[in-house]
Structures are given as structure tokens and as C-alpha cells.
Amino acid sequence: MLILTSNDIERFYTMKDAIAVDKQALKIYSQGNSDVPLRINFDMQKGQCLFMPAHIKGSDIVGIKIVSVFPDNPKLGKPSVPAQVLMLDPQTGEVCAMLDGTFVTQLRTGAVQGAATDLLARKNASRAVLIGTGGQAVSQLEAMLTVRSLTDVAIFDIDTQKAKQFTEEMKHRFAHFSTNLYFSENLDDDISQADIITSVTTSKVVTFNGEKVKPGTHINGVGAYTPEMHEIPECIVEKANIRVVDTKEGVFAEAGDIIDPIKQQLVSEDDFLELGDLVIDPTQCRLNEQQITLFKTVGTAVLDVYIGYDIYLKAKEKGIGTFL
């Protein structure tokens, strides 16, 4: 079995790699060539354990992500949300790899937004806004920078000090992109100028003023993943010209900022495409510079398993990781 840490993976696997693989994973999903059972959730005395398996038909790629949520873990010097991705050998059924699941989740979640932004944002997009500076924010920022030549990115969080510190750290981390990263002093102004908006929070209320969004903007809703959470304004869901989700099954069951507009009959489920549909048929992407496009993701084990196996194969080829 090959053990791959986050440091191992970062040595050779890029955001560009992850974006390409995420596109193919969702294409496979939308074509009906995968099995993704409902995740299993066990409530325990000190937390929860979630088991998320997936099977890619034909290639017989099989794996499972195991995520635990134990709020008291930091008192023990351990992460509150530990995760691992286990991959099985298609020929023998044996566990062939264990990957750092926290890192894989961050990577594939940033990459799926990057895939959507690549397919839907205007080619000449130059200004972006990132809302939220939590654990997923680094990969979300990297994905936007990877798929578009951005001149400016405004960074905002309700925790001002945290946002300013994050901004300074990202200036150093992503200096090679030569993009002006700055803390947003006036979110409304930055939203009104943005070509791309990415919100990645667990907010139960909308995170920006939808009336400030200009024609031609692409919006990513990444953080809200329960029926109680709402990041994207209802007016944006209603007036978006193209509405795309990672999986209809997941978003219509879990994403409050999409569920509520559907319940209010502002939009219907038939008004949404899956990202895999755009990979299959690119003519369904943006048609002109004035269209507002919207992407919503809640995640799917297909992404974890497909990218996990790709990382495993490349690591084995390069001799990276620890064999047990």
C-alpha cells in the first residue's frame, strides 16, 4: 500500500492537473458511468464519522473517503476534521493507496470551481472577488488564478483580521501569478467591478449584494452545503442566464441557496445543467459577454475517488510516497 501525505502530493500534482481530472470525473458522472451510494453517517459520542464511496464503471476504479468531525480534537493537538481517501486495486480488490483526505478534498474542491470558471467565465475576465478565508480558500484562490489571467483579486471575510492576514500570506504564496491581491475595504464596490465571484463560507445568510453584480459576471457558490446555509442571493439564482451544478442529486438535496429558490418557484430543477453536461457539449457554455453564469457545488465522492486514483498512479510512476 502506498501512503501519500499532503507534502508528497504537492511535490508533483498541480492545480491544472486537478482541474482537468475533475472535468473528466463529472463527465463520467453525468454520462451515468459511475456508482455513488448515499454517504453513510455514524453519530458517535464525541463526533461523527462519514463514509463516502464511489465506483467508476468500466475502469473499475473504486475508493472511499472517510471523514470524521470531532470538535474536541484540537484540545488533543489533532485536526477537528481528519480525513483519508482509500483506493482499491482494480485487479485484486486490495487497498493500494491511502491519501491525505483533507488535502485531496481541498484540491478537488478548488479544482471543480476552477473547472466551472474555466468553462463559464469570460475569457478576458480580469477582476475577481474571493469571499471567505477558511480552510478551502487557498485552493479556491489558486484555481481562479490558474484558469484566468487576473489582474486583481479582492479578498473578504467577516473576520477582518483573519482576512488581512490571509491576504498577506497569499501575496507571498502566489507571487508568481503577478496578480494584485488585496483586502476588500468595500465589498459592494469590489462586487460591482468583479468578473468572477467565488464565495466559500458556511454562512446561513447571503454573503454579497446580488444587485451589485454586473452583466457578464460568473459566480461560484462553494461553501454552503446544507439546506440551512445560504451564500448566493436568490436574485442571482433567478436572473442567471446559465445555472450549473456539480451534481443535481447533491445540490437539490443539500444546498439551501438553490433549494429555497426552487421551493419559491423562482426557478425549477429543469433550469439547471450539470458541469459534466458542459464538458460533454461545450456549446452549452457561455454564449456572449453579457450573460451572468452561476455554478454551485456541494461535492461528490466521484471527485475524491477519480482524482485519488490519478494521484496514486502518478505517484507510483514517480516513486513518490511511502510503501508499506
N, C-alpha and C positions, 0 to 999 in steps of 0.2 A: 504494500500500500504506500502511496506517495503522499506525504504531508506537505501542504503548501501554506505558508504563512502570508500575511499581507505584504511583508517585505520581499518575499520570494516572487509574488505575483507582480509587484510594482517594478521589478527588475527588467521584465520583458514584455508585459502586456499593457498596451496603451488604450487610452480612451477611444481613439479611432478604431482600434480592433474591436472594442466592446460595442460600439455603435453599429458596426457592420454586422456583428453576430446577433445583436438584439433585433435588427431588422429581419434577419432570416428566421429567428425564433418566432416572431409574431406572424410572419408569413406562414410558417408551418402551422401555427395555432389556427389562423383564420381559414386555412385550407382543410381543417379538420384532421390533420395528421399528427395529433398528439392526444394523450390521455392526461387529464388534470383533475384528479378527485378533489372534493372539498377538503380543505385543510382540517386536520384533527387538532382539537384544543383541549388540553387537560388542565383543569384548575387544581392547583396544589396549595398546601398550607402557606407557603411563602411566595407563591407566584404562579405563573402559567407556563406551560410548555406547548409549543405549536409544531406540528409535523406537516410539511408541505412537499408531497411527492409529485413527480411528473415523468411521463414516458413519451419519447419521440418515436413514432411508428416508423417502420422501415429500417432505420439505422439502429433501432433498439437501444437508444441512449436512455438510461434510467438513472434517476438520482432523487435525493430528498434533502430539503433544507430543514434543519432543526433549530428553532429559535426559542429561547426562554426569556421570560420577562420577570425578573426577580428584583424588585425595587430596593431591597436592603443590601444587595451585593456590594455597593460602593463602601459600605462600612467594613467589609472584609477585604477591601482593596481589589475587588473584581468588578468587571463591567456589569451594568444592570440588565443589558440585553445581549447576552452571549449567543453566538450562532455558529453553526458549522454546515457545510454542504458536503454530503457524501455521494460519491459517484460509484456506479457499479460497472464492472467489465461486461460488455455485451456478449462476449464469448463464453464466460464462465459464471457470471452472476455474482462474482466475488466483489467486495468493496475494494476498489482500486485506488481511490484517492479521497482525502479529506482536506477541504479548503476552508480558510478563514471565512465564515459565513457573513460576518459583519462587513468585511471588506468587499466581498462579492456582491452583497446587497447594495452597498453604496455605489459600486461600479456599474452594475446593471441598471440601477435606478437613474443614475446620471446619464447613462448611455441611451436609455429609452426616451428620455427627454431630448437628448441630442439627436436621436433618430427622427423624432417628430419635428423638431426645429429645423433640421436639415430638409425635410420633405415639405414643410409648410411655410416657414418664414421667407420673407422676400430675400432674394439673392443679395441685394445691396443693403440689407439690414446693417446698421452701424451702432445703434444705441440700444442698450438693454437695461433691465431692472431685475435684481435678484432680491426677493423678499424672504427673509428667514436665514439665520446663520447657525443652524443646528448641525447635527451630525451628517446630514445629507447635503449640506450646502456646498462643500468643496467640490464634489463630483458634479453637482448641478452647474456650478460656475465653469468648471473645466469643459463640460460638454458644450455649453454655449460658445465658449471661446474656440473650441475645436472646429465647429461646423460653420461659423461665420467670422469674417474679419471685422471684429467690433472695435470701434474707436473708444467707446465709453461704456462702463457698466456702473450703475448706481446700486449700492448695497444698503438694504434697510432691514432693521429689526426693531421690535418694540423695546428691546433692551439696548439702549443707545450705546452703553459702554462696550457691551459684547460685540455689537456691530462694528464699532470703530476698531476694536482690537482685531476682529476677523479681517476687516478691510486691509489693515496694515500687514497682516500675515500673508494675505493673498497677493499683495503687491510684490512681495519677495518670491513667493511660490510660483507665480505665473508671470514673472517679469519678461520671460521670453516671448510672450504674446504681444508685448508693446501696447497694451490696452490701458487706458486711464481708468483705474478702479478707484471709486470714491464713495464715502459715506453719504447717504442721501439726507440732506438737511430739509428738503421739501419734497415729500413723496409725490404729491399731486403734480408738481411741475415735472418731475422725472417721468412719471407715468404718461403725461401728456406728450412727451418727446420720444417715448420708447418705441422701438420697432419690435422688440421681444420682451415679454414679461414672464418671469418664472417665479411662482410662489411655492415655497416648500416649508410649510408650517403645520402645526396641529391645531390651528385656530378654529374656534366654533363660530366665528363671525368673519365676514369678508375682509380681506387684507388690503384691498385698494379700491379706489373710487372708479367704478366701471364707466362712468360718464366722461372721465378724462381720457379714455383710450381713443387714439386716433385711428382713422381708417388705414388698413394695411398692416395692422399690428398682429403679431402672433402671440398667443397666451398659453402658458403651460401651468396646469394645476397638478402639483406633485404630492403635496403633503397631506391633504385631507383624505382619510381612508376609512372613516366610519360614517354612519348616517347622521351623527350629531355634528360632524365637522363641516365647516363651510369656508373655503378660501375664495372661490370665484364668484363675483357678483352675478345675480340672476339676470341682470340686463345684458351681461356679456354672453351668457349661455343662450339667451333669447336672440340676440342680434348677430351672433357669429354666423358667418356665411358657410363655414366648413367646421363641423364638430367631429372630433376624432377621439377614440378611447383606446387604451391598450387591449382590453377585452370587455365586451359588452356584459358578459356574465358577472365579472367582478365589479365593474363600475356601477351597474344598475342595482347591485345589491349592497354596495358599501359606501359609495361616495355621496355624502349629503348634499354637496353643491351641484350635483347632477340629479339626484333623486328628487329633491324638492321642486325644481322647475318642471320636471316631468309630472309630478303629482298635481301641480298647479296648472297643467296643460299649456304652459308657455312653449314647451317643445314636446316631442314624442320620441320614443325609443327609435323609431324609424328614421329620425333626423341625424342619427349618429353612424359613423363608419368606424371600423377597427383599423388600427395602424397597419396591420397586415394587409388590409384591402388596398392601401396606398402603395405598398411595396409590390403587390401583385399587379396593380393597374395605376401607374403614376399619373394618368390623365385625370384622376380624381383629386389630385393635389391642387394647390392654388392656381387660379386661372388668370388673375390680374393683380395689380399692385394695390387695389383698394379693399380687397377682401380682408375681413377680420377672421382669423383662424384660431381654433381652440383645441387644445389637447389635454385630456385628463387621464391620469394613470393611478391605479391602486396596487399594481404589481401582480405577477403571476409566477408560479413555480417553473413554468416553461422557460422563463428568462434565466432563473438561477441554474437550472439543470443544463440548458443548452450552452450557456456561457461557461459553466463549470467544467463541462466536458472538453470544450475548446481550450480552456486554460490548461487542463490536465494534459492533453495531447501535446501542446506546445512546450509545456514544462518538461515532459518526458523526453521530447526530442532534443531540448537544450541541456538536459542533465541538471535541471534546477529543482530544488526541493530535497526533502529527506525521505529516503526509502526505509520502510520498516518491514 
